[in-house]
Amino acid sequence: MSAQQISVAVLGAGGRMGSEAVKAVEAASDMQLVAALGRGDSLDQVVEAGATHIVDLTVPDSTEANVHFAVENGLHAVVGTTGWDAQRLQRLEQKLTEHAGVAVLIAPNFALGSVLASAFAAKAAQYFESAEIIELHHPNKVDAPSGTAVRTAELMAAARRELHVPPSPDATESQLDGARGAVVEDIHVHSVRLRGLVAHQEVLLGSAGEQLSIRHDSFDRASFMPGVLLGLRTAASRPGLTYGLDGYLDLGL
């Protein structure tokens, strides 16, 4: 192994995303896969294998402990697992203050096109009266709305607040529960779970006489791997916590 190579351990290697990550790391000339852990495997194997970076693609119940273990052992972490609420993020930031130089990237979505679409949507949302999100995924997805949709809504809401754009107009007075979707910071988010889909999102923006749609489609989980590899290659130069792959991109928006 050359000095320039990154030693990677993949957690959740038996899952749909994890197995793709294993293949991507093995195919990368500047990386070496030193460990691939499944459910029940000891995290000590990561340290014993000499990993410098981990990719966490496990489940919400275990991701926090996995990432804290990585930080405590000086390992950079690239995390795609959902479930990172404000309290978990706060605890992680506190942990990182005790381990200077360690980086953690938590990315709701690793598809570069999706990250760009969310950034474009946030910018465009400043200029339209109405804004809503529809996210569509396979029926085995356990969370709704998706982490990507929540992140997109947060970015859009922040951009709208910056220019003092009021909430989207809505005269609804009666509705069945859930008919108007979930509300994330004044943005309505609608979730579809349908066999045959992988990961898709459409942002709908409207003003009098016009509509703008910004849509991204992932047809295969291989679409997420360039973002995972980008995270692994960049993390060491970005110590501390970064939330969202856009934090590693120079979007110029």
N, C-alpha and C positions, 0 to 999 in steps of 0.2 A: 504493500500500500504506500502511495506517495504521500509526502508531507501535506500536500494540498487537499487531499481527500477528506470528506466529511464522514465521520463514523455515525451511522444512524440506527436507532432502534425503533421499530414500529410496534405500537401498542394497539391491540384490536386487529391483529393481522389476519384473523380468520373471517372478518366481516367483509361486506361488499366493498366498502371504501378501503379498508385495511389491506385487502388482497391486491387492489390496484396500486396502493402506495408501495407495497413490497416490490411489485414488478417495476414501478417507476424508479425506485431507488436503485434496484439491481441494474437497471439499464443506463443509469447516469454515470458517465465516466469519471466524474469528480466526487462520487460517493461510494461508500461501502456499507452494505447492510450487515450489521454485526449481531442483531437480535430481532426476532419476530415473535412477539408474545401474544398469546391468546388468553381467553378467560381462565382465571385460576393460576396463571403462571406468576412466579415471584418477580417483583420489580428488581430484586437484587441481581437478576440476570443481566439487566441493562448495564449496571456498573461493572459487573464481572466481565462483560463482553467488551468494555472499553468504549462505549458510546459517548459521543460528545453532544449529540442532539437526539431528541425523541420526537416522534410524530404520534400524537394521541388521537385515535379514531375509535374510541371505546364507547361507553354509554354514560349518560349523565350522572348515574349513581357513583361512578368510580373516577371520573375525570379529574375532579378537584384533588383527590388524594394522589393521583398519578402525577399531576403537574407540580404539586408541592414537593413530592419526592424528587422530581427532576431538579427543581430549584435548589433544594437542600443539598443536592449532590453536584451542583454547578453545571447542570446540563441545560442547554437551550431547548425550548419546547415549542413545537408547532402544533396547534390544537384545532381540530375540526369538530370536536364533540360539542353538542349543544348543552344547555342547562346552566350557563354562566350568567346568573342574575347579579344584581348590584351588590348583594352581600358577599357573594363568592368572589367577585372582582375586587372588592375592597380588601378581603382577607388575602388575596393573592398579591395585591399591591403592597400590603404590609410585609408579606413574606419576602418580596423582592427587595425591599429596603434593607433587609438583613443580608442580602447576597448580591453585592454590587457586581455589575458586569454580566449577569445572567439575563437572557432575553426570553420573553414568552410572547408568541403571536397567537391570538385567539381569533379565528376567522370563521364567521358564519357561512361563508362560501369561498371556495378556492378557485372557482371558474373565473378566469380573468375577464371574460365577457360579461359575466354577472356583476363583478365588482365595478366595471366601467359603466354598465347600465344603471346601477344604483347611484353612482356619482353623477351621471348625466341627468337622472330623474330628480336628484336633489337640486341641481342647478335650475332645471326647467320648472320645478314646482314653485319657484319664486314668482313666476310670470303667468300662472294660470289660476283662475278662481276656484276650480274644483280639482281634487286629487284623490284617487283611490288606487288600491293595489289588489290584484288577483294573483294568488300563487297556486300552482298546480303541481302535485307530486304523486308518486306511486302510493298505493294503499298500505304499504308496510311502514310508512313513516309514522313515528310515534308522537311527534309534537305538531301542534297547530296553533297559531300560524308558524311558518318556518322561521328559522333564525335569520335567514336572508331577508324575508319580508319585514320582520321587526326592525332589523338594521336599516333597511331602505326607508321605512316609515320614520324612524328616528332622524335620519339624515335629512329627509324631506321636511319634516316638521321644524328642525333647527334652522334650515335655510329659509323657510317661510317666516319664522319668527324674526329672523334677521332683518327682513324687509317689511315687517309688521303686516303680513298677509293674514287676513282673518280665516277661521275655519271654513271648510267647504260648505256652501249653502245646502240645507236639507230640511224640507218641510214635513218630514215623516212624523205623524202623530200616533199611529198605531202600527204594530208589526208583530209577527211571530218572533219568538226568541231566536236571535242569531240571523235574522233576515238581512240585517245591514252589516253583518260581519263583526269582527272584533275591532276595537278602536285602540290604536297605538298613537298616542300623542296627537289626537285630533284627526288622524288618517285612518279611514276605514280599510280593513284588510280582510279579504275573502279567501278561504281555503278550499281547494278542490282536491279530493283523493280519488284517483281513477286508475284502474288497471291499464297498463301500457305506457304510462307516463314515467319519466325519470325525475327531472327537476326543471320547472318552468316558472317564469314570473312575468307579469305584464302590469306596467304602471299606466293608468289612464289619467290624462290631464285634460281639462276642458275649460273653455271660456266661451263667451257668446259667439256663436257662429263657427267655432273650430274645436278640433280635438287632436291631441297628440298622444300616441301610444308608443311606449318604450318597452320592448319585449326581449327577453333572453330565454333561450332553450338549451338545456343540456340533454343530449340524447344518449349519452354514455358516460359512466363515471370516470372514464379516461380524461374527460374534459376538465376534471378538477386537479389532475396531477401536475400540470405546469405551475399552478399556484402553490401547490405543496412544495415543489422543488425550489421555487422562488423564495418561499419562506425559509427553507433550510439554508439556502445560500446567503440570505440576507440577515438572518437573526443575530449572528454574532456581532454585527456592526450596529445593532439597534438594541442596546441593553434596556431592561425595564419591560413594562407591559405595553403592547400594541394591540388594540382591538380593531379588527378589520384589516383585510389585506390591502385596502386602499392606503393604509399607513406606510406601506412599503413601496408604493407607486408614486411617481411624480406626475400627478394628473393635471396640474396647472389650472385648476378650476377655481 
